[in-house]
């Protein structure tokens, strides 16, 4: 069985993330969406780890080979524990590539048996990021179509802005 990991903070999960997850799920027997705690990222995530995992589980329930796993370790350690030999990363632009290339090289140094595979974003989501979604929502902008409806409602509630 070929198992892959698709890691990220997913704060919140966007339709761009979900596109990468769906496409990766079609390439592997099993895809584990690995949700990072990321407590030290910026001022910390807007949504808690359990909330982010639930958003992804709900949005991917139509994909029987996708599971969600929270983690707070090195990604390579999680991959080894889950017997996953591929890490899937989505790329939107060259700036993503530079950062992800560096991470792939470091992961390779930690375990050369784990490959990193890049999946390019479709043009519709090439501009989309969780940070941009949060910024739009924070200022009362409409994020429908950028995130699942459940996330849209949660952003409005968390940021006390109309949807």
N, C-alpha and C positions, 0 to 999 in steps of 0.2 A: 504494500500500500504506500502510495506517495502522499506524504503529509507536508503541508507548507504552513508557514506563519505569515500573517499580515499584521505587523505591529503599528501602533500609533497611540497618541494620546486621545484622539477622537473627542475633543472638547469644544463643540459637540461633533458627532458624526454628521457628515454632509452627504449630499447626493453624489458628490465626486468620490468620496471614500467608498460609498456603496457601489458605484460603478466599478471601481477597481476590485472590490470584494467579489462582486458577481462574476466578473471576467476571470479572476483568479480561481474561483470555485469551479469553473468549467475546465480548468487545466489540471486539477489535482483531485485525487480520491477524497482527500479531506483538507479543509482549510480552517485553521484556527486563527481567529481574529484576536490578537494579543493586545489588551488594553493596558497601557502603562499608567501607573499611579501618578507619576510626574508632579509630585507635590512641590518640587523645587523649580518648576517651569514658570517663569514670570512671577505673578502674584499668586500662583496656584490655579488649578483648574476651576472653572465656573461651576461645573457639575462634578459631583462625587464619583468615585470609581464605580460603585454599584449602579448609579444612574446611567453612566455612560455605557456600561455593559448591557443594561436593560434596553437602552435605546437601540443598540446594535442587534441584540437578540430579537427584538420585535421587528426590526427592519429586514432581518435576514431569515425570518422563520419559514419563508418559501424555499429556502436553500437547504436541503436535508444534510448536505455534507459540510455545513459551516457550523462551527461552535465558537464560543467566546470564552476567553481565559484572561482574567486580570493578572497582572504581574508587577513585581517591584524588585526585579533582579536584572542581571545582565541578560540581554536578549539571547545571546548564545547559550547561556545556562538554561533558559526556558526551552530553547530549541532542542538541546540535548535531552532534557527531562522528558519532553514530549515526543522524542524520536522524529523530529522534523528536520529535513535536510535542505529546505529551501526557505529563504526569507523573501517575501514579496514586498516591493516598495513601489508606490505610485509616484510618477514624476509629472509635474506640470510644465516646468520651464528649466532652462539651463541653471538657474540659481538653485533649484532643487537638486539637480544632478551633482553639483559640486559638494553639497553637504552629504547627500546620500552615498556618493562615491567614497568619501572619506570614511563614513560609517561602515560601508561594505568592506573596505580595506582593513579596518580595525577588527571587524568581526572575522574576517578571513585569517588574520593573525592569531586570533583567539581559538579558532577552530576551522582549519582549511577544508573540512568535510561538509561545511554548510555553505551553500551557494546563495548569492543574492541575485534576484531576478527583478528587473525593472519593467513596469507596465506604464506606458504613456497614457496620460489623461486624454479623454476625448475633448475636442475643441470646446464643447458646451461647458465643460467644467475646468478648463485650463486656468482660469482666473480665480477659482473658488478655493477658499481656505476657511478653516474654523475661526481664525482670528478676524477675518473680514466679516464673516457671518455675525460674530459677536458684536463687532463694531457697528454694523448696520442695525442690528436689533437694539443695541444700547441707545441709539439715537432715534428709535421709533420707525426705522425703515422696514420694509416688507421683505421677509426672508422666505416666503412661500416659494416652493420650487427649488430652493437651494438646500433644504434640509427636509427630512421626513416631517409629516404633519405633527406627530407627537413631540418632536424636538422644537418645532415652531411654537407650539403651545407652551412648552416648558421654558423656552427663552422669554416669551412674553410674561409669563408668571414670575420667573426669576428676576427679570429686569424691570418688572412692573410697567411694561409698555403694551399698548394695544397691538394685536397681531396684524 
